[in-house]
Amino acid sequence: MWAKAEWPIDQIMALANWAANEAEQIQNNRGQTCVVVQQKFLPKIAEASGNQYFLGIISDPKPKKEYRFDPNEVI
């Protein structure tokens, strides 16, 4: 599946600045310097046409939420 995105130039510049100066840099399996990002795809329906599509969201990695299970807790 292919996707199309429209990114404002200021967001691209901010992403490049973050990747170069703030993000943790790693090496991929090809030996290239990379940064890790998270991607999330949300199903949407276009208002004008009614076509289904996915809205892609990219962000810096967030720490995993710790869920504590208490077997004695009453729901």
N, C-alpha and C positions, 0 to 999 in steps of 0.2 A: 504494500500500500504506500503510495506517495502522498506527500503533504505539501502544502504551500503555506508560507507564513509571511506576514508583513511586520517588520520590526522597525520602530523609529530609530534613526541614526544615533540619537543620544543614548538609547538603551544599549545599542551595539557597542558604543564607545565605553559605557559604564561596565559592560560585561568584559570587554577587553582589558580595561583597567583593573577590574577585580581579578581576572585570571592571571595577569602579569604581576600584580603586587600583593594581593591578599589571600588568594586561594592556595590550598595545599597542592603542590605540584608532585606528580607521580610519573613513573615510566610505564608505558603500556607494553604489550608483548612484542611490539616492533621496535622498542627502544626510543620511542618518541616521548617528549615531555608533554604531559597532559594535566588537566584538572578534572575532578569528578563533579558532575552536576546531577541533580535529580530531575526526572521527567515524569510528568503526570498527564494522562490524556483523559479528558472529560467528554462524554458523549453529549452532543448538542443537536438542535434542529434549527435550521436557518429560518428566520421569521418570514422572509420574502418568498422563498421557494418551497419551504417545507422539507428540504433535503437534510438528511442526517450527515453529521460530520463529527470529527473529534477536535476539541480545542486543546492544543498542547501547551503545557506550562513548564517552563524550565526555571530552576532555582538552584541556589547553592545547597550543598548537603545539610540537612538538619539532623540533630541527634535523634536517635530512636527514642520514642516515648516508652518509659518503663511502666508496665501495667502490673499492678500488684493484685494478686488474687487472694482474697480472704475467704476460705471455705465457710467461715462462721457468719459472714455478712449476710443480712437479710435484704433481699431486693424488693 
